[in-house]
Amino acid sequence: MNVKDLINKDLINLNLKAKTKKDVLKEITKMINADNRLNSEQLYYDKLLEREKQFSTGVGYGIAIPHAKTDAVKMPTMVIIRLSSPIEWQSIDDKQVNLVIGLAVPENQGDNTHLKIISKLSMRLMEDDFRRDLMKAENKDDILNLINLVFLER
């Protein structure tokens, strides 16, 4: 998987002022749409909301990975958002979230792309050093370099 196709600087926001989960999901949708990666902004947003109703995407450690697989998405996309203040996300560890990694995958790419991205991310997010580096990255280039590490074969 080519990380350059998955994420770019326009898909990173290191200081989002948001008060709710819905605010963050709207921002993810807006960012992906602005990068011309959606067929339908509303359908993608609705799918994110639907996914959150099924089970919270708050994975713990102050991180959430909201995601949707839908025909509304043109190409696999990742968004990284660091919040200016933590917000409630109903995370599995009951901690508030301050880092959000949004994912969008086209329906026609099947489960393979979707699961591959989430699997690789989840493995790296279990590492204290990696989480700390994401939380403390000073700029978008630092984030891109860290995300590149996720997809290097181990």
N, C-alpha and C positions, 0 to 999 in steps of 0.2 A: 504494500500500500504506500503510495506516495503522499507524504505528509503535506507537501506543498499544494496538493489538490484538495486536501481535507480542511486546512486552516490557513489563514493569512492574517496580517496585522489588522485588517478591517473587521475581523471576527474576534477581536480581543478588546475587552474593556477592563481596565485595572482599577476603576474607581466609580462603580455604579452606585448612585444614591437610589435605593429602592426600599420600600417599606413592607412589601408583601411578596409572597411567592408569585402571585399573578403578575405583579409589576416586572419581576425578573423574566417570567415566561414571555411576556409581551416584548421585552427588550431582546431576548434571544431571537424571537420571530422577526422583529424589526431588522436586526443586524443581518440575519440570513437573507431576508428579502432584499435588503439594500445591496447585498453582494450578488444579486440576480441568481439565487440558488433555489427559489421557490416558484412553483406554478400557482399556488394559492396560499397567501398569507393566513387567511382565516382558517382554512382546513388544517394547516400545520399547527396553528395555535390551539385549535379545538382538539387535535390529537394529543398535544402536550397535556392539556387539561384532563382529557380522558385517562391518560396514563397515570397521572397523579391521583386520580380518584380510585384507580385500581389498587395502587400501592405507592407509598411515598418513594421518591427517588433520592431522598436524603440517605446517603450511604454511611454516614458517620464521619467523625474527625472534622466536622465543620464543612463537609463537602456534599454537594448534590449533583446528580447526573441525570437531569431531565432529558428524555429522548422520545423520538417518535419515528416510526417507519410508515411512510405514506406516499401515495402518488403525488402529493403536494410538493414533494422534494425532487429537485432535478439531479442533484449529485450529493454523495456523502459529504457531510459538513460537520465541523466541530466549532463551537463557540466557547471561549473562556471568559468568565466574568468574575472579577473579584469585587465584593461589595464593600462600600465605605463603612457600613455598620452591619453586624450580623443580623439575620432575620430568622423567624420561626419557619421550619420546613417539615415538621413531624418526622424527623430523622430517626433511624433505628436506634441511635444512642441518646435520643432526646436532646442533643446539643443543637444550638442554632447554627445556621450555615453562613459562611462568608466567602466560599469559593464555589462557583457553579460551572460545570462543564456540560454544555448543551450539545446534543447530537441530533442530527437529521439524516435519515437514510431513505432513499427511494424504495418504494414497495417492491419494485421489480428486481431488486438486488437480493431478495430473499433474506434469510436469517444470517447467512454467512458473513456479510460485511458488518452488519449490526452487531452480531455476537463477537466478532473478531475485535472490533474497536472497544467494546465494553470489557471484554476479557483482558485485553492488553492494558487498558487503563486501570482496571481494578487491581491487577497484579502490582503495578507500579505504585498505586495509591496506598497500598498496604505498607509501603516503605516510608518510615519516618522522614528520612532525608529528602526524598522526592516531594512529599507533601510540604515540608518546610520550605523547600526551594520554590515551589509554586506559590506559596503564600507570601514569600518575601521577594519574589522577582521584581526588579526595579523598572523593567520596561518590556515592551512587546517582543523584542528580539530574545530576551531571556526566556520568555514563555515559549516562543517557537523552538528554541534550542532544547528546552526541557521536553516538549511534546515530541520532538524528533527522537529523543531517547526512548520514549514509550514504544515506538514502532520499529526500533532496531531489534533484530532477532537476537535472542539470548541463547 
